[in-house]
């Protein structure tokens, strides 16, 4: 899961879309997020807990980029949602993105990359998407 670190000077802050995004990202129910953490953090397995700690430590001290690559059914989405809840409960802004719409349905407040960043994808009648 990539963790991106940007300063406000890197973003065009003079747009209505930006204002709405910031407002939405600051409107989470902190008590609900903390409850979600209390209920779920103990359910992390050893590998998930190690990743969780590494990501949180990077956010607190030295920003890094992470990519979690595991086969299906290893509960990566569960880990992502706990990470998002932890970061959001500290009133930090997160943007959860995924490459497919199906993946975004499972991630808390997730969006596809092309939707969030307004990347135009030109489709043709002969366009296909390989799902394996």
C-alpha positions in Angstrom: 0.0 0.0 0.0 1.7 3.2 -1.1 1.8 5.9 1.6 2.2 9.3 -0.1 3.5 12.3 1.7 2.8 15.7 0.2 2.9 19.2 1.4 0.1 21.7 0.7 2.4 23.6 -1.5 2.5 20.6 -3.9 -1.2 20.7 -4.5 -3.4 23.3 -6.2 -5.2 24.6 -3.1 -7.3 27.2 -5.1 -10.0 24.9 -6.3 -13.5 24.1 -5.1 -12.7 20.3 -5.5 -9.7 20.6 -3.2 -11.8 22.4 -0.5 -14.5 19.8 -0.6 -11.9 17.0 -0.4 -10.2 18.5 2.6 -13.6 19.1 4.3 -14.7 15.5 3.7 -11.4 14.0 4.8 -11.7 15.9 8.1 -15.3 14.9 8.8 -14.8 11.3 10.1 -16.4 10.3 13.4 -13.3 10.0 15.6 -15.1 8.0 18.3 -16.4 5.5 15.8 -12.8 5.1 14.3 -11.4 4.5 17.8 -14.1 2.0 18.5 -13.3 0.2 15.2 -9.6 0.1 16.2 -10.4 -1.2 19.7 -12.4 -4.0 18.2 -10.1 -5.0 15.4 -6.4 -4.2 16.2 -6.1 -7.4 18.3 -7.3 -9.4 15.4 -4.2 -8.6 13.3 -1.9 -11.6 12.8 1.8 -11.4 13.4 2.7 -10.3 9.8 -0.1 -7.8 9.7 0.9 -6.4 13.1 4.5 -5.9 11.9 3.3 -4.1 8.8 0.9 -2.0 10.8 3.7 -0.9 13.2 6.1 -0.1 10.4 3.6 2.1 8.6 2.5 3.9 11.7 6.2 4.5 12.7 6.9 5.8 9.3 4.0 8.2 9.5 5.1 9.4 12.9 8.8 9.7 12.2 10.3 9.1 8.8 8.0 9.0 5.8 8.5 5.9 3.6 6.6 4.2 0.8 5.2 0.7 1.4 3.8 -1.9 -0.9 2.0 -4.9 0.6 2.1 -7.8 -1.9 0.4 -11.0 -0.8 -1.8 -13.6 -2.4 -5.6 -13.4 -2.1 -7.3 -14.2 1.2 -4.5 -12.9 3.3 -6.6 -10.1 4.7 -4.7 -7.2 3.2 -7.9 -5.1 3.0 -8.6 -5.7 6.7 -5.1 -4.4 7.4 -5.6 -1.4 5.1 -8.9 -0.5 6.8 -7.3 -0.7 10.3 -4.4 1.5 9.1 -6.9 4.0 7.6 -8.9 4.1 10.8 -5.8 4.6 12.9 -4.5 7.5 10.8 -7.9 9.1 10.5 -8.5 8.8 14.2 -5.5 11.0 14.7 -7.1 13.6 12.5 -4.7 13.1 9.7 -5.9 13.1 6.1 -5.8 9.9 4.1 -6.6 9.1 0.5 -7.3 5.5 -0.2 -7.0 4.6 -3.8 -7.0 1.3 -5.7 -6.6 0.3 -9.4 -10.0 -1.4 -9.7 -13.6 -0.4 -8.7 -14.0 -3.8 -7.1 -11.1 -3.2 -4.7 -12.5 0.2 -3.8 -15.7 -1.3 -2.5 -13.8 -3.1 0.2 -11.6 -0.2 1.3 -13.0 2.4 3.7 -13.8 5.5 1.6 -11.8 4.1 -1.3 -11.7 5.5 -4.9 -10.2 4.3 -8.1 -6.9 6.0 -9.0 -8.4 7.5 -12.2 -11.4 8.8 -10.4 -9.6 10.4 -7.5 -6.9 12.0 -9.7 -9.1 12.6 -12.7 -7.0 10.6 -15.1 -8.8 10.3 -18.4 -9.0 6.7 -19.7 -10.0 6.5 -23.3 -11.9 3.4 -24.1 -12.6 2.0 -27.5 -15.1 -0.6 -28.7 -12.2 -3.1 -28.8 -10.9 -2.3 -25.3 -10.7 -5.2 -22.9 -9.6 -5.8 -19.3 -7.8 -9.0 -18.4 -9.0 -10.4 -15.1 -7.2 -13.5 -14.0 
